[in-house]
Amino acid sequence: MSRGDAAPPVAWAHNRSARPSAVRLATDHLTLALCKSQVITTLLLSRFAVPLGGERQLPLSFLVGLAHFGVIAVLTGGAFSPRRLVATAGVVAVVFLETLLVHKHFSILSAAYILAVYSPLVLTTALDTDTYLPRLWHTFILMASALGALALVQVAVQVLHPGLFIDPISLVPERFLLANYNTTYPVLRGVLDLLKPNGMFMVEPSIASQVIGLGLLGELAFFRRSYVIALLVASLVSTFSGTGILIVLASLLFLSHRRALISVLLVAAAAVALVEASGYGEAFASRLAELSEPGTSGHERFIAPFTAMAGPLDETPRTLLFGHGAGQVTNIDNGLDANYSAIPKVGLEYGFVGLAAFAVMWLTMFQGLGMNRILVIALILYYFVASGALLQPFTVFSMWGLSLGFSRRRAPEPRLPARP
């Protein structure tokens, strides 16, 4: 067939039928809007709680997230991932069988929370990532930039007016605010009593740094606007928090765009030099020694949880296989102050059996994501390393939204043979 020949009729018909209808486009746009709304609301409402009586609370982000999942399910006709459905069912079965048949001490609420948080993740949007993912991340970057600007305001006000920390949400009655989080704490107690900024909306400064860091990586992956990069780098440094910086530095190793990488490094060097000149450099230097110092944030987050995992190796085979029970990780008397991330929490509460079941589910969540690889690495670090995210709805739900419902990379369409 010569170049001037018309396209084969079969191919033409295939392409015409593949054109999305107006109804499908409207549904896709609405689904995208709901994904954006889910990410933004679950994060910005992360500090709020619905009191249930006594000390019990339900995160508002959990309820808002479930509402979004419900509407998305209606819009997409209940579209779901069979792989995630089977894997999640396996996790739920292991958790409840261990709870009912093995463990003497357990929190039924913790076990139920596994079902409530992870069951909605079997849903999918089936949105085209090439078309819709940049739009989603554009909105998220806008939110991260606003959060970063608020963090800079919190720092600037403290520098100009020592002792004054702007945090309007702290005026909300305590019973409506999520407990057991360090919403504010000094950069370096006794040396620099400047409070770490939380962007006013985040439940902890470390979460603020993680959101800002993800926004920076999204900017580098899609848009690379210099003024946005400068704002996000400056606000990330201003949080004095290592988790967001860790996400960025580890993910940058997978950035293929050299000019963007050089730009980030130059802006970061300028920001660090400014911090050093202002006298706050000691705050960053002190973080480097935390890994070896028990009781510090770095040790509690990155060392103590995995040290605790070695405990069952010296105990009975039953504990090694099935763990201590749902919600029991904080009751283990191991002499360690630890902030348990997903892997050590699962290993300690559900043992090797539970860890194997969760590993299969995690594989269905992260394998073959249709995203830039630096964003895949960033989301993996966001979930597994940076925070205690196993039962943290605003982390788990926002991760689903930022990936358009764990959208997988599409296989290339087969090419139709040319007409002889």
Backbone torsions as a table, in degrees:
resi	resn	phi	psi	omega
1	MET	NA	130.6	-178.5
2	SER	-79.1	166.8	-179.5
3	ARG	-63.8	-26.0	-177.4
4	GLY	-82.0	-10.3	-179.5
5	ASP	-66.9	152.5	176.7
6	ALA	-72.1	158.9	178.3
7	ALA	-64.4	148.9	179.4
8	PRO	-58.7	141.5	-178.2
9	PRO	-58.0	-37.6	-179.0
10	VAL	-63.2	-45.1	179.6
11	ALA	-63.8	-40.1	-179.8
12	TRP	-63.6	-42.5	179.8
13	ALA	-65.2	-38.4	179.6
14	HIS	-63.0	-44.4	-178.1
15	ASN	-67.4	-38.3	-179.4
16	ARG	-65.6	-41.0	-179.7
17	SER	-69.8	-21.8	-179.2
18	ALA	-81.1	-11.5	179.8
19	ARG	-65.5	128.6	-178.1
20	PRO	-67.6	141.2	177.4
21	SER	-76.2	166.4	178.8
22	ALA	-62.8	-37.3	179.2
23	VAL	-65.3	-42.9	-180.0
24	ARG	-64.4	-41.1	178.4
25	LEU	-62.3	-43.1	179.6
26	ALA	-62.8	-41.0	178.5
27	THR	-64.7	-42.8	179.2
28	ASP	-63.0	-42.2	180.0
29	HIS	-65.2	-38.2	178.7
30	LEU	-69.4	-39.7	176.9
31	THR	-62.3	-42.1	176.8
32	LEU	-60.8	-44.0	179.8
33	ALA	-60.9	-37.3	179.1
34	LEU	-70.6	-36.5	175.6
35	CYS	-62.9	-42.8	177.0
36	LYS	-61.0	-47.3	-178.5
37	SER	-62.6	-39.8	-179.5
38	GLN	-62.0	-47.5	-179.5
39	VAL	-60.4	-48.4	-175.0
40	ILE	-67.6	-48.0	-175.0
41	THR	-70.3	-40.6	-178.9
42	THR	-64.7	-31.7	178.2
43	LEU	-79.3	-47.7	-176.2
44	LEU	-71.4	-18.9	177.5
45	LEU	-101.4	13.0	-173.7
46	SER	-65.1	-20.1	-178.6
47	ARG	-84.2	-13.4	-172.0
48	PHE	-95.3	151.2	-179.6
49	ALA	-140.2	155.3	173.1
50	VAL	-102.5	113.8	-178.8
51	PRO	-68.6	137.1	-178.6
52	LEU	-110.9	3.1	-176.8
53	GLY	106.8	137.6	-176.2
54	GLY	67.5	-134.7	178.4
55	GLU	-98.0	3.5	-177.2
56	ARG	-80.2	138.4	-179.8
57	GLN	-139.7	156.0	173.1
58	LEU	-121.8	123.6	-179.3
59	PRO	-60.0	132.5	177.3
60	LEU	-63.0	-33.9	178.8
61	SER	-61.4	-31.3	178.0
62	PHE	-65.9	-46.9	-179.0
63	LEU	-66.8	-42.4	179.4
64	VAL	-65.5	-40.7	178.7
65	GLY	-62.6	-44.2	178.4
66	LEU	-61.7	-38.5	178.0
67	ALA	-61.8	-41.3	177.8
68	HIS	-64.0	-43.7	178.8
69	PHE	-59.1	-40.5	-179.4
70	GLY	-61.7	-45.3	-179.6
71	VAL	-67.8	-41.2	178.8
72	ILE	-61.7	-40.4	178.7
73	ALA	-61.0	-40.0	178.5
74	VAL	-65.4	-45.5	-178.1
75	LEU	-62.7	-39.6	-175.5
76	THR	-92.1	5.1	-178.6
77	GLY	69.0	29.0	178.9
78	GLY	71.7	29.6	179.4
79	ALA	-61.2	135.6	-178.0
80	PHE	-145.4	164.9	176.9
81	SER	-93.7	115.4	178.2
82	PRO	-57.9	-37.9	-179.9
83	ARG	-62.6	-46.3	-179.2
84	ARG	-69.8	-34.0	178.7
85	LEU	-61.6	-48.2	-179.4
86	VAL	-65.0	-45.2	-178.3
87	ALA	-65.1	-41.6	179.7
88	THR	-67.7	-38.3	176.0
89	ALA	-61.5	-37.2	176.5
90	GLY	-63.4	-41.9	178.0
91	VAL	-62.8	-48.6	-178.6
92	VAL	-61.5	-40.5	179.1
93	ALA	-62.8	-45.1	179.9
94	VAL	-63.0	-45.6	-178.4
95	VAL	-60.2	-47.1	-175.2
96	PHE	-78.2	-32.3	176.3
97	LEU	-67.5	-42.2	176.1
98	GLU	-62.8	-42.5	-178.3
99	THR	-63.6	-41.3	-176.0
100	LEU	-81.9	-32.2	-170.4
101	LEU	-110.4	-19.6	-170.7
102	VAL	-116.5	-51.4	-168.7
103	HIS	-83.0	137.8	174.9
104	LYS	-87.6	-33.4	-179.8
105	HIS	-117.8	128.9	-179.4
106	PHE	-163.8	163.7	173.6
107	SER	-110.6	110.4	-179.9
108	ILE	-64.1	-28.7	177.7
109	LEU	-65.6	-40.3	178.2
110	SER	-64.5	-42.2	178.3
111	ALA	-64.2	-42.1	179.3
112	ALA	-65.7	-32.4	-179.3
113	TYR	-66.3	-33.0	175.1
114	ILE	-57.6	-47.8	179.2
115	LEU	-62.1	-45.1	-174.4
116	ALA	-69.2	-36.2	-176.6
117	VAL	-81.5	-38.3	-171.4
118	TYR	-96.9	-22.7	178.6
119	SER	-59.7	-42.1	179.8
120	PRO	-63.0	-20.3	-177.0
121	LEU	-70.8	-9.6	176.6
122	VAL	-72.6	-18.0	177.8
123	LEU	-68.1	155.0	176.1
124	THR	-141.3	161.3	-179.3
125	THR	-101.5	-25.4	-177.1
126	ALA	60.2	21.8	177.0
127	LEU	-75.1	147.4	178.2
128	ASP	-71.2	117.2	-174.9
129	THR	-66.8	-34.6	179.7
130	ASP	-62.3	-34.9	-177.6
131	THR	-86.0	-44.6	-167.2
132	TYR	-102.2	-23.7	-177.9
133	LEU	-62.8	-44.3	177.2
134	PRO	-59.4	-36.0	179.5
135	ARG	-66.7	-41.6	178.3
136	LEU	-61.9	-49.1	-177.2
137	TRP	-69.7	-26.3	175.3
138	HIS	-61.2	-43.5	177.9
139	THR	-66.8	-42.8	179.6
140	PHE	-62.7	-41.2	179.1
141	ILE	-63.1	-37.6	176.6
142	LEU	-60.8	-43.4	178.0
143	MET	-65.6	-43.9	179.8
144	ALA	-62.5	-36.9	178.5
145	SER	-66.4	-42.6	177.3
146	ALA	-62.8	-41.9	178.1
147	LEU	-62.8	-42.0	177.7
148	GLY	-63.5	-40.0	178.5
149	ALA	-63.3	-40.9	177.5
150	LEU	-65.2	-36.6	176.7
151	ALA	-63.5	-41.7	177.7
152	LEU	-63.5	-37.8	177.1
153	VAL	-63.2	-43.0	179.4
154	GLN	-60.7	-39.8	178.9
155	VAL	-70.8	-46.1	-176.8
156	ALA	-61.1	-41.3	179.9
157	VAL	-63.8	-39.0	178.9
158	GLN	-67.5	-36.4	178.6
159	VAL	-67.2	-42.2	-177.9
160	LEU	-78.3	-32.6	-179.3
161	HIS	-132.5	81.7	-177.6
162	PRO	-51.5	135.4	179.5
163	GLY	92.6	-10.3	-179.9
164	LEU	-101.0	115.0	-179.8
165	PHE	-120.5	118.0	-176.7
166	ILE	-84.2	115.8	-179.6
167	ASP	-152.5	78.9	-174.1
168	PRO	-58.4	-33.3	-176.3
169	ILE	-65.9	-23.7	178.6
170	SER	-63.9	-14.2	178.3
171	LEU	-78.8	-13.3	177.5
172	VAL	-67.8	140.5	178.3
173	PRO	-50.5	139.9	-171.4
174	GLU	-59.0	-32.4	-176.8
175	ARG	-67.8	-17.2	178.8
176	PHE	-97.4	5.9	178.4
177	LEU	-112.1	137.9	-175.9
178	LEU	-64.4	128.0	-176.6
179	ALA	-87.5	171.8	174.5
180	ASN	67.9	27.0	173.2
181	TYR	-124.4	145.9	177.3
182	ASN	-88.9	81.0	-175.5
183	THR	-65.6	-36.8	176.7
184	THR	-137.4	137.3	173.7
185	TYR	-160.5	156.3	-173.9
186	PRO	-66.3	152.6	175.3
187	VAL	-62.1	-49.5	-180.0
188	LEU	-149.4	96.7	-172.5
189	ARG	-56.9	130.3	178.6
190	GLY	85.9	-16.2	179.6
191	VAL	-116.7	-55.4	175.8
192	LEU	-125.5	98.0	-177.2
193	ASP	-83.6	13.0	172.6
194	LEU	-60.7	127.9	179.9
195	LEU	-78.1	138.6	178.0
196	LYS	-67.4	136.9	-179.5
197	PRO	-76.5	144.5	176.2
198	ASN	-114.7	12.7	-179.1
199	GLY	66.4	13.9	179.1
200	MET	71.8	-26.7	-175.0
201	PHE	-108.3	-24.7	-174.3
202	MET	-80.0	150.2	-175.5
203	VAL	-72.0	-21.7	176.6
204	GLU	-148.6	152.5	173.4
205	PRO	-57.1	-35.6	-179.6
206	SER	-64.7	-37.6	177.4
207	ILE	-66.8	-39.2	176.5
208	ALA	-59.4	-43.2	-179.5
209	SER	-65.9	-34.7	179.5
210	GLN	-67.6	-42.5	179.1
211	VAL	-65.3	-43.4	178.5
212	ILE	-63.9	-41.3	178.6
213	GLY	-62.7	-42.5	176.7
214	LEU	-62.7	-40.2	177.9
215	GLY	-61.7	-40.8	178.3
216	LEU	-62.4	-44.1	-179.7
217	LEU	-67.3	-37.3	175.7
218	GLY	-63.6	-39.4	177.3
219	GLU	-62.6	-41.5	179.3
220	LEU	-68.7	-32.8	-177.9
221	ALA	-75.3	-33.5	-171.1
222	PHE	-114.8	-42.7	-165.0
223	PHE	-119.5	-43.3	176.4
224	ARG	60.0	44.9	175.9
225	ARG	-83.8	125.4	-171.9
226	SER	-60.0	-43.7	-175.9
227	TYR	-68.0	-32.9	177.7
228	VAL	-71.3	-42.3	177.8
229	ILE	-59.3	-44.8	-179.2
230	ALA	-61.4	-44.0	180.0
231	LEU	-63.2	-45.2	-176.3
232	LEU	-69.7	-38.1	177.5
233	VAL	-64.9	-46.4	-179.6
234	ALA	-60.9	-43.7	-179.0
235	SER	-71.1	-33.1	176.6
236	LEU	-63.6	-44.0	177.6
237	VAL	-64.0	-36.1	-176.3
238	SER	-68.2	-18.6	-179.5
239	THR	-75.4	-16.5	-178.5
240	PHE	53.4	30.7	-176.8
241	SER	-117.5	134.4	-173.0
242	GLY	-81.4	-22.2	-172.8
243	THR	-68.4	-43.3	177.8
244	GLY	-65.2	-40.8	178.2
245	ILE	-64.5	-38.4	177.8
246	LEU	-61.5	-45.2	178.5
247	ILE	-58.2	-45.2	-177.5
248	VAL	-66.7	-49.4	-175.6
249	LEU	-63.3	-43.0	-179.9
250	ALA	-67.3	-39.1	-178.2
251	SER	-72.2	-31.8	-179.7
252	LEU	-62.2	-22.3	177.1
253	LEU	-62.4	-18.9	-177.8
254	PHE	-106.8	10.5	179.0
255	LEU	-83.3	119.9	-176.5
256	SER	-88.0	-14.6	-177.7
257	HIS	-85.9	102.9	-172.8
258	ARG	-65.2	-41.6	-177.9
259	ARG	-62.7	-40.2	178.3
260	ALA	-65.1	-40.5	179.2
261	LEU	-63.2	-44.2	179.0
262	ILE	-62.9	-40.8	179.2
263	SER	-60.9	-44.1	179.9
264	VAL	-63.7	-44.0	-179.0
265	LEU	-63.5	-38.3	179.4
266	LEU	-67.5	-44.3	178.8
267	VAL	-64.4	-40.9	179.9
268	ALA	-64.4	-41.6	178.9
269	ALA	-62.2	-41.1	178.9
270	ALA	-65.2	-41.0	180.0
271	ALA	-65.4	-43.0	179.8
272	VAL	-65.3	-40.7	178.2
273	ALA	-61.9	-38.9	178.4
274	LEU	-65.8	-42.1	178.5
275	VAL	-63.2	-42.4	179.4
276	GLU	-63.2	-42.7	-179.8
277	ALA	-66.6	-29.0	-178.8
278	SER	-81.0	-6.5	177.6
279	GLY	94.7	6.3	-178.7
280	TYR	-100.6	8.2	-178.6
281	GLY	-62.4	-29.2	-179.4
282	GLU	-62.2	-28.7	-179.9
283	ALA	-64.1	-37.1	178.3
284	PHE	-76.7	-38.8	179.7
285	ALA	-62.8	-35.2	-179.1
286	SER	-67.4	-27.8	-179.1
287	ARG	-68.0	-27.2	-177.8
288	LEU	-67.7	-26.4	-178.1
289	ALA	-91.9	-2.8	-173.5
290	GLU	-67.7	-29.9	-175.5
291	LEU	-60.2	-28.9	-178.1
292	SER	-99.7	4.6	-176.7
293	GLU	-115.1	104.1	177.5
294	PRO	-56.4	142.9	179.8
295	GLY	93.7	-13.0	178.2
296	THR	-89.3	162.4	-176.8
297	SER	-60.5	-44.1	-178.9
298	GLY	-63.1	-41.5	179.8
299	HIS	-68.3	-41.6	-179.8
300	GLU	-65.3	-30.1	-175.4
301	ARG	-89.4	-39.4	-169.9
302	PHE	-112.2	-19.8	-175.8
303	ILE	-111.5	-54.1	-173.9
304	ALA	-57.6	-42.5	-178.7
305	PRO	-60.4	-39.1	-178.0
306	PHE	-79.7	-26.3	171.1
307	THR	-65.0	-40.6	179.2
308	ALA	-63.6	-31.1	-179.5
309	MET	-64.9	-23.3	179.5
310	ALA	-74.9	-15.3	-178.7
311	GLY	-58.3	-50.2	-179.5
312	PRO	-59.4	-20.0	179.0
313	LEU	-63.7	-26.2	-179.9
314	ASP	-96.8	2.8	-177.4
315	GLU	-106.0	-162.1	-175.5
316	THR	-72.3	153.8	175.6
317	PRO	-56.6	-31.3	179.2
318	ARG	-62.3	-44.7	178.1
319	THR	-66.6	-38.0	179.7
320	LEU	-62.3	-42.1	-176.7
321	LEU	-79.2	-39.5	-169.8
322	PHE	-118.3	-4.9	176.2
323	GLY	75.9	-165.8	-173.9
324	HIS	-96.8	-15.0	179.7
325	GLY	119.7	155.1	-178.3
326	ALA	-57.9	129.0	176.3
327	GLY	73.4	9.9	-174.7
328	GLN	-94.3	0.1	-173.5
329	VAL	-61.8	-33.3	-179.7
330	THR	-79.3	-11.8	-179.4
331	ASN	-97.9	-0.8	180.0
332	ILE	-72.9	124.8	-178.0
333	ASP	-89.0	81.9	179.9
334	ASN	-115.9	5.6	177.7
335	GLY	71.9	12.5	-176.7
336	LEU	-111.5	136.2	169.2
337	ASP	-93.5	114.9	-172.7
338	ALA	-138.5	146.5	171.6
339	ASN	-107.6	101.4	-167.8
340	TYR	-79.9	117.9	173.0
341	SER	-81.1	-178.7	-169.1
342	ALA	-58.4	-49.3	-173.7
343	ILE	-65.8	-53.0	179.2
344	PRO	-64.9	-32.1	178.9
345	LYS	-65.3	-45.5	178.4
346	VAL	-64.8	-44.0	-178.6
347	GLY	-61.3	-40.5	-178.0
348	LEU	-76.2	-35.1	-175.9
349	GLU	-88.0	-31.0	-174.6
350	TYR	-124.8	2.3	174.1
351	GLY	69.4	-169.2	-178.4
352	PHE	-65.0	-33.5	178.7
353	VAL	-63.7	-48.5	178.0
354	GLY	-64.6	-39.2	-179.7
355	LEU	-63.7	-38.0	178.0
356	ALA	-65.5	-41.4	-179.9
357	ALA	-65.6	-44.3	178.4
358	PHE	-64.4	-37.3	-179.2
359	ALA	-60.0	-39.5	177.5
360	VAL	-64.0	-43.6	178.8
361	MET	-64.0	-44.1	179.1
362	TRP	-60.6	-36.8	179.1
363	LEU	-62.2	-41.1	178.9
364	THR	-68.5	-22.2	179.5
365	MET	-80.1	-40.1	-169.5
366	PHE	-107.8	-16.0	-176.7
367	GLN	-73.9	130.5	173.9
368	GLY	68.0	28.7	178.6
369	LEU	-61.9	136.5	179.7
370	GLY	-82.6	59.8	-176.1
371	MET	-137.1	161.7	171.0
372	ASN	-55.3	138.7	-172.5
373	ARG	-64.1	-28.3	178.1
374	ILE	-68.2	-28.8	177.7
375	LEU	-76.5	-34.1	175.3
376	VAL	-62.3	-48.2	178.4
377	ILE	-60.5	-41.9	-178.7
378	ALA	-62.6	-42.9	179.9
379	LEU	-68.0	-36.2	176.7
380	ILE	-62.8	-45.0	178.3
381	LEU	-67.0	-39.0	178.6
382	TYR	-57.0	-40.8	-177.0
383	TYR	-86.2	-47.8	-170.3
384	PHE	-87.1	-28.7	-168.6
385	VAL	-115.3	-45.8	-166.1
386	ALA	-73.7	-26.0	-175.1
387	SER	-150.7	169.9	175.3
388	GLY	-81.7	76.9	-164.2
389	ALA	-94.9	0.4	-173.0
390	LEU	-56.9	-46.3	-179.1
391	LEU	-118.6	33.5	-177.8
392	GLN	-103.4	96.1	-171.8
393	PRO	-56.3	-41.0	-175.4
394	PHE	-67.4	-24.6	174.2
395	THR	-80.4	-49.6	-176.6
396	VAL	-64.7	-45.9	-177.7
397	PHE	-69.5	-39.7	179.0
398	SER	-66.8	-32.5	177.5
399	MET	-64.6	-41.5	176.3
400	TRP	-61.8	-46.0	-178.7
401	GLY	-65.1	-42.2	-178.3
402	LEU	-66.4	-18.8	177.5
403	SER	-102.8	12.8	-175.4
404	LEU	54.7	45.6	178.5
405	GLY	75.7	41.5	-178.7
406	PHE	53.9	44.1	-179.9
407	SER	-61.1	132.6	-177.6
408	ARG	-90.7	155.8	177.2
409	ARG	-65.9	129.7	-177.5
410	ARG	-79.5	141.3	174.0
411	ALA	-73.2	143.7	179.2
412	PRO	-61.2	140.4	179.9
413	GLU	-67.7	140.3	179.3
414	PRO	-65.6	139.7	179.1
415	ARG	-83.3	130.9	179.5
416	LEU	-74.9	140.7	179.9
417	PRO	-65.1	145.9	178.0
418	ALA	-68.6	147.3	179.0
419	ARG	-72.0	130.9	-179.8
420	PRO	-64.6	NA	NA
